[in-house]
Amino acid sequence: MNQGIEPYLLVSGILFAIGFAGVVLRRNIIVIFMCLEMMLSAANLTLVAFSRQYVTPLSTPDFQAHVLLFFIITVAAAEVAVGLAIIVALFRTRRSIDSDSVSSLKF
C-alpha cells in the first residue's frame, strides 16, 4: 500500500509551525534551542518525504536526499554541542537563561 506525500508534509508543517511559534514566543534559551531543533527536524522530514516520492527509472527510490540527511544530522549534533556550551557559559556568568536578560554576548 503506497500512501501519498501529503500526510508527511502536514506533519512537517505542523512541527515547523510549533517550532517557529516556540522561537518567537518563548523566553527560555533552552526552549528556544529545542524549538530550533524541531524546525530542523521538520525540514529533514520534508526532505525525506520528497526523496521517497521521487522514483528513478529503475523503480527504486532516490536515496541522495537520505545521504544529505545524514550530513544535516551531523551538523545538527555539532550545533547542539556548541549551543549547549554557549548556554552553560551564559548561565555561569549571568545566573539566568532568560533571553531578555541577554542583550549582548559580552561578559
C-alpha positions as CSV (number, residue, x, y, z in Angstrom):
1,M,0.0,0.0,0.0
2,N,1.5,3.3,-1.2
3,Q,0.3,6.4,0.5
4,G,0.9,9.9,-0.7
5,I,3.2,12.5,0.4
6,E,0.5,14.8,1.9
7,P,0.5,13.3,5.5
8,Y,4.2,13.7,5.8
9,L,4.1,17.3,4.6
10,L,1.2,18.0,7.0
11,V,3.2,16.6,10.0
12,S,6.3,18.5,8.8
13,G,4.3,21.8,8.5
14,I,2.8,21.3,12.0
15,L,6.2,20.6,13.5
16,F,7.7,23.6,11.8
17,A,4.9,25.9,12.9
18,I,5.2,24.7,16.5
19,G,8.9,25.2,16.4
20,F,8.6,28.7,14.9
21,A,6.0,29.7,17.5
22,G,8.3,28.5,20.3
23,V,11.2,30.5,19.0
24,V,9.1,33.7,18.6
25,L,7.1,33.4,21.9
26,R,9.3,31.8,24.5
27,R,12.0,33.5,26.6
28,N,13.9,30.5,27.9
29,I,17.0,29.9,25.8
30,I,16.9,26.1,26.2
31,V,13.3,26.0,25.0
32,I,14.2,28.3,22.0
33,F,17.1,26.0,21.3
34,M,14.8,22.9,21.3
35,C,12.3,24.7,19.0
36,L,15.1,25.4,16.5
37,E,15.9,21.7,16.5
38,M,12.3,20.9,16.0
39,M,12.2,23.2,12.9
40,L,15.4,21.4,11.6
41,S,13.7,18.0,12.1
42,A,10.6,19.3,10.2
43,A,12.9,20.3,7.3
44,N,14.5,16.8,7.4
45,L,11.1,15.1,7.3
46,T,10.2,17.1,4.2
47,L,13.4,16.3,2.5
48,V,13.0,12.5,3.1
49,A,9.3,12.6,2.1
50,F,10.1,14.3,-1.2
51,S,13.0,11.9,-1.9
52,R,10.8,8.8,-1.2
53,Q,8.2,10.2,-3.7
54,Y,10.7,10.6,-6.5
55,V,11.4,7.2,-8.1
56,T,14.3,6.6,-10.5
57,P,13.7,4.9,-13.9
58,L,14.6,1.6,-12.3
59,S,11.6,1.9,-9.9
60,T,13.8,2.4,-6.8
61,P,13.6,5.5,-4.5
62,D,16.2,8.2,-4.9
63,F,18.4,7.9,-1.8
64,Q,20.6,11.0,-2.5
65,A,18.4,13.0,-0.1
66,H,19.0,10.4,2.6
67,V,22.7,10.9,2.3
68,L,22.2,14.7,2.6
69,L,20.0,14.0,5.7
70,F,23.0,12.3,7.4
71,F,25.1,15.4,6.8
72,I,22.4,17.6,8.2
73,I,22.1,15.4,11.3
74,T,25.9,15.5,11.8
75,V,25.9,19.3,11.6
76,A,22.9,19.5,14.0
77,A,24.8,17.4,16.5
78,A,27.8,19.8,16.3
79,E,25.3,22.7,16.6
80,V,23.8,21.1,19.8
81,A,27.3,20.7,21.4
82,V,28.3,24.3,20.6
83,G,24.9,25.8,21.5
84,L,24.7,24.0,24.9
85,A,28.3,25.1,25.6
86,I,27.2,28.7,25.0
87,I,24.1,28.3,27.1
88,V,26.2,26.9,30.0
89,A,28.7,29.7,29.7
90,L,25.9,32.3,29.8
91,F,24.3,30.7,32.8
92,R,27.6,30.6,34.7
93,T,28.2,34.3,34.2
94,R,24.6,35.7,34.4
95,R,22.9,33.1,36.5
96,S,19.9,33.2,34.2
97,I,18.9,31.7,30.9
98,D,16.2,34.2,30.2
99,S,16.6,35.6,26.7
100,D,15.6,39.1,27.8
101,S,18.5,39.3,30.2
102,V,21.0,38.6,27.5
103,S,21.3,41.7,25.4
104,S,24.9,41.1,24.2
105,L,27.5,38.3,24.3
106,K,29.9,40.5,26.4
107,F,30.7,39.1,29.8
